[in-house]
Amino acid sequence: MIKYSDNRIVESQFREAIHHWRKPEVQEQANTNAINRGQRKFPHMTGRTTFSEVVHEALPDACSTGRQVHHVLAPISPAHALNKDGVKVELFGDGIPKEVVAKGILVRKDPKEKVANMPLGPVHWKIFLEDAVCPSYILSGSGDMVFTVGQAINNFLPWPKANVY
């Protein structure tokens, strides 16, 4: 076995990880994943840089408002507190710091509700997008589809409920 020498990892967990990685079914899954990664049409080639950082650098004036949004730190958003549909909401992107990228109407919270024939599930809410604060903010669709907030105006779409205020 490989000699243990990393004080950031508990030795017993390190040994369990090595044991796990040596299992034939785990190695087979790793080989399958390597083959699948090789078939990607759009490989991720930015290393540790997040996609939102790449977009931000490419379009520096697109989403940088430079303002602090006070209710990002609130323990619960108005949409969460009201617990009802039809309320106007601000939609935040995934970047850090979080910025408002769009405004819309919370349509449904029901995880069984469908958007484009796909159920929302437990982490998304159905939103009607009314206004693009940052029109160039990139949203990813199903499959290879990629579009922006500006292109999604006047459409229904799922939005991560953690980013709805």
MOHUUR-V997420 format. One record per run of one state. SS is the DSSP state (@ for helix, = for strand, . for the rest). FROM is the first residue (numbers start at 0). LEN is the number of residues. If there is no record, write none. Layout:
ss->SS from->FROM len->LEN
ss->SS from->FROM len->LEN
This chain:
ss->. from->0 len->10
ss->@ from->10 len->11
ss->. from->21 len->2
ss->@ from->23 len->15
ss->. from->38 len->12
ss->@ from->50 len->8
ss->. from->58 len->11
ss->@ from->69 len->4
ss->. from->73 len->4
ss->@ from->77 len->5
ss->. from->82 len->5
ss->= from->87 len->5
ss->. from->92 len->7
ss->= from->99 len->9
ss->. from->108 len->5
ss->= from->113 len->2
ss->. from->115 len->2
ss->= from->117 len->2
ss->. from->119 len->4
ss->= from->123 len->9
ss->. from->132 len->5
ss->= from->137 len->3
ss->. from->140 len->5
ss->= from->145 len->3
ss->. from->148 len->1
ss->@ from->149 len->3
ss->. from->152 len->3
ss->= from->155 len->5
ss->@ from->160 len->3
ss->= from->163 len->1
ss->. from->164 len->1
